[in-house]
Amino acid sequence: IKHSQATDAGIHLDYGPQNVTLRISDNGCGFDQNKCAGPDDGHFGLLGIAERAKRLNAGLTIQSEPGAGTRITVQVPLDRDLPENNLA
């Protein structure tokens, strides 16, 4: 809402036998991943997503380009062995 200027967004959750996959997509303005603001600029959204995915041993894909919206896919394996303190 804050950055994308999207008028439509979708969320798809697939619970499979080996993993859970979450896909979030929008029709917003998109962005160039090589030129987007990051932690050095006081923006931590994408970094926060990446850190949380890593804590879950999840695969993370972020697809976006200017004018074409954004799609984020997180795939969490179900056979992971995580300490309780990693789930926060």
N, C-alpha and C positions, 0 to 999 in steps of 0.2 A: 504494500500500500504506500509506504513512504517513498520508495525509490522507483518502482517499476512502471507506474502509470498504467497498470493493467486494468482491463475491463472484464476479464474473465480469468479464472484460475481453476485448476483441477488438482485433485488429490486421489491417487490410486494406491491402495494397499493390497499386496498379494502375500498371503501366508502359505508358503510352500513347504514341502517336506524337509528341505535342507536350509532354507533361509526365509527371511521376511524382507520384502522389497517395498520401499516407499518411493513413489514418484510424485513430484510436485511440479506443475508446469503453469506458465501464464502466457498471456499474449501481450505482455508489456514491451517497453522500449528496449529491453535487453542491454547488454554491456559488453565491452571488450575486456576479457579477463586479464590481458596484459597491461591494461591502462586503468583498471579500476582502483579506487581508493582502498587502502588496507590499514593495518595496525599503525604504520608510521604516520598515517593521516588521521588517526583517531577512529577508524572504522574497524569493528571486530566481528561483524556478522558472519562473513564467509569463514574466517578463521575459527570462530566458535563452532560452526557446523563441522568443519574438518576435525577439530579437536574431539568433539563428541563422537563422531564416527570412528575415529581412531581408538577411542576408549572402548568401543563396542566391537573392535576388530572388523569393522564394516568397510565395504567398498563404497566410495563416494565418487560420483560423476556430476560435474556441473557443466552444462552446455548452454551457451548464450552467445549471442552476437547482436550488435546494435540493430534495432528495428525488427528483430525476429523473436523476441521473448526469451524466456529462460526455462530450463528444465533441470531439476535436481533429482538425482536418483541415489538412494542409500540402500545398500543390500547388507543385511545383518545375518551372519550365519547362526543357525540355531544350536550348533554343537560347540559353542564357545564356552570357555571356562573362565569366568570373570570373578575377581574378588568383589565382595559386596560394596566396597567403597568406590569402585569404578562406575557404579550405576547412577551416581548423583549428577 
